[in-house]
Each structure stands twice: as structure tokens, then as C-alpha cells.
């Protein structure tokens, strides 16, 4: 939702609480808004309606967790759905092209697992283990409602090769995976610095020894 959606969202929540003969406080509005603002307004509106028709929970006023479950499913289900999208992209796009998913959390998890190319080059018998690792990592982030900084795209072999050859002017056209509009937003909002840093331990050790030596000389003086 956009900031302009907050007034109609507040009115919607007030109507929902009136239906359940409950008072709608500003605190409730702020909590629901913070928890649901990443969704589209019409989807949120539909979720409240679905909750009211739920034969198990519908007789009680909705909580944020109820509406989130309606919109997203359980964290385990979310992880499985996200992996299904990844697996489809691995089979249809492959390691050569860079990709941008419509879900930035997919970028975060795949970077933690080593990146796009190693996943695409993994042996077929290893994919079930990759799937479980991905789903567990993804679900953990969803459970914490956490989204770290993410790269705008996952780099494929073609882009990586051009970078190694010094072709900084190489025009990257990643394959968009999922809803194109959302994938474009991921590209626009991603951070080029949100990648796994790899540093040679020899340089760290050398710097550390130099600092220790300098401190000892100062102490001796």
C-alpha cells in the first residue's frame, strides 16, 4: 500500500471492528498498517472479508496474524512457494543469464547460499537439500518479518565474465522472474553493496599484527 492508502485503510479497519462491536483505536490502526502495508489495499480488504467468513476464526475480531495468514499463508508455505519459483527459474533460465525475482527476500537467501550460478550448477541429486536449506532460511526471515539489504539482481555467468574482463560498460538486462512490475521494483530498490563480502584472511592477519606491533611499541615508550 502507498501512504495515500492509509485513510481508506483506517476507515476499513474501523468498519471491521464495528462489525465485531469493537472499538478501533489508533494503536490498532498503526499496528495493522505497519504489518500489512507491503500488500495491496484490495488484497488486504479481501483478506478481512475472508476472515469474517472463516468458520473457525471468523466469529472473533481479526488479529494481525489472522490477516497475515490469509494473505501469505504459513512461513513454511511461503518458503515452499518461493522455492518453486526459484526451481522453475533454474530450469528455464539457467546459470548464463542474470535474473531479478519479484521477491527481494529470494535474492537475500540465494546470496547467503552462494549465489545464482552455483545453485544452477548444482548436481540434480543435491537440489532436494538445497530446497530444504532455502525453505528454512526463507521461513526464518518471514517469521522475524525481516528484510536485509538485497542486491538488485543475481549475477549470471555472462555478467560475471564481462566484469572479470573489465567491461564495466556491459549493459545488464536481467531476466525478470515472477510479476514484471514487482521485479523491476526489486531492481530499483536493491543495493549494489548488498553482496557477500569475501576478504583474504592474510590481509586481515597482516593488518592485525601491524596494529599489535604498533601498540606494543607505544606501550614500551
N, C-alpha and C positions, 0 to 999 in steps of 0.2 A: 504494500500500500504506500501511497505517497502522503506527504504531510497534509495535503488538501482533503484526504480521505478521513482525517481524524474526526471532524464534526459529524459526518454521517455515521461513522463507526460508533461514536459516543451515543448518538441517537439510537442506533441499532441495539447496543448493549442495554440502554435504558429500557427499550421496548421489551427485550428479552427478559430482563429482571422483573418488569411489570407483569409479564405473563406468569412468572413464578411467584408473584406477590411479594417481591423482594425490593428493597431499596437499592438503587445504583449509586455507589459512592465514587468520588473522584479517584480514590485509591484503586478501586476495581477497574475503572477505565484505564488508568495508567498501567496496571499490571497486564491486562488483556492486550492493550495496544503494544506494549513492549514485546510481548510474547508472540504476537500474530502479525506484526507489521511487515514481515518478509513475504506474506501471502497477498494475493489479490483480494480486493474488497468483496467481489462477488463470490469468490470461493469461501471466504470467511462467513459471509451471510448464509450461504448454502449449508455450511457446517453447523451453524446454530440451529437451522431448520431440521437437519438430520438428527441432531441431538434430541430435539423435542419429540421426534418420532421414534427414538430408540426405546424399545420395550423394556430394556434392562435399566438404563440410566435416565431415561427421558423424564421420569417423574420428579427428578431432583434438579435444582438450578445448576447450570453448567459451570464447571471449573475450567481453568486454562488448560489443564491436562486433557480434559474431555474433548475440547475443540481441537487441540493439537493432534490428538489421536485420530480424530475424524479427518483432519487434513493430511496427516503424514503417515499414519499407521504407527506401529511399534518401531523402536530403533532397530530391532533385528530385521523387520520387514523392509525398512528404509535401506539398510545395508545390502540386503539381497537384491532389491530393485536397482540400486546404484551399480552393483557388480554386474548385473545382467546388461546394463548399458555399456559398461567397460568391456565386457567379454564380446559383445556384438561389434564394438569398435575395433578391438584387437583383430577379429576375424575379417572384417570388411575393409579396414583401412591399412592396418599393418604398421610396421616399425618405420617405414621410409618417410612418411608424412608427419608433420607436426599436427597436433589436434588441440581443440579447445572444447571442453564439455560445457553443458549448460548448468552444471552444478560445481561451484568452486571448491567444495569440500572433496570432490573426486580428485582435483588437482593436488590438494594438500596430502591426501592419503597416498596417492601414487608416487608423489615425490618422496615421501617417507619410506616407501617400499623400493626405492631405487630409480624410479623414473619410467618413462614410457617405453623406450627402446628395450631395456632388459625384460620388461614384462612381455612385450611382443615376441622376444626371442626365447622366452622360457619354454622348456620342453612341455609337451602336452600332458605328460603324467604329473607335472608339477602344478598345473593350473588349479586343481582342487585345493591344494594347500595355499596357493596364492589367493584363491577366493575366500577361504576362511580367514586368512590374515586381513584381507581388505575389509570384509564384513565386520570383523571385531573392531578394527581401528575406526571405521566409519561410524559404527553404532556408538562407540565411546565418545566421539566428538558430538554426535547428536544428543546423547544423554546429557552432556555437560552444556549443551547449547553454545558450543564454542566454534568459532571460525577464525583460525590464524590467518596471517597474511598468506596469499596464494599467488603462484605465478600466472601470468595471463594465458599461457599455453603450455602444453607438454611437448618438449622438443623431440622431433624425429631425426632419423639418421641424415637426411638431406641437409637440414638446417645445421646440425652439429658439424657435418663435414665442411660446410661453407664457412662456419665460424673458425674451425681449425685452420683453414686455408686463408684466413684473413679477409674474407669477403664480407665486410661489415655492411656493405650496401645491398646485400642479398634481401630481396623482398619476400617476407614470410607470409604465406597465405595458408593458415592452418585449416584443417577440415573441422567444420562445426558439428559437434555431436549433440543430438537432442534438439530442443527448441532453438532455432537460429537466433531469435532476438535475445534470449537469455544467455546464449553462448557469447554473443557479441558484448553483452554487459560484463561477462566474466573477463573478457579480453580487456575491456576499458578500465575495469576496476582492479585488475591484477597488478602485482608489483614485480618488476624485473629483479628486485633484490630478494624476493621470497623464494630462494632456492637453497638447497642444502649446501653449506659451506664445507669445502674439503681443503684442509691445510696440511702441509708436510710437517710431521712432528719434529723433524730435525731442526726446522727453523724455530719452532716454539722452544725446543730444548736449548738451542743456542742463545736465544734472547734471554731465557730464564737464567742460564749460567752467567751470562754477561751482567745481568742486573744483580745477581747474588754476589759476584766478584766485586762489583762497584760498591755495594752496600758494606761488604766486609772492609774494604779499603777506607771507607768513610768512618766506620766504627773504630778502626785501628788508629785513625788520625785523631 
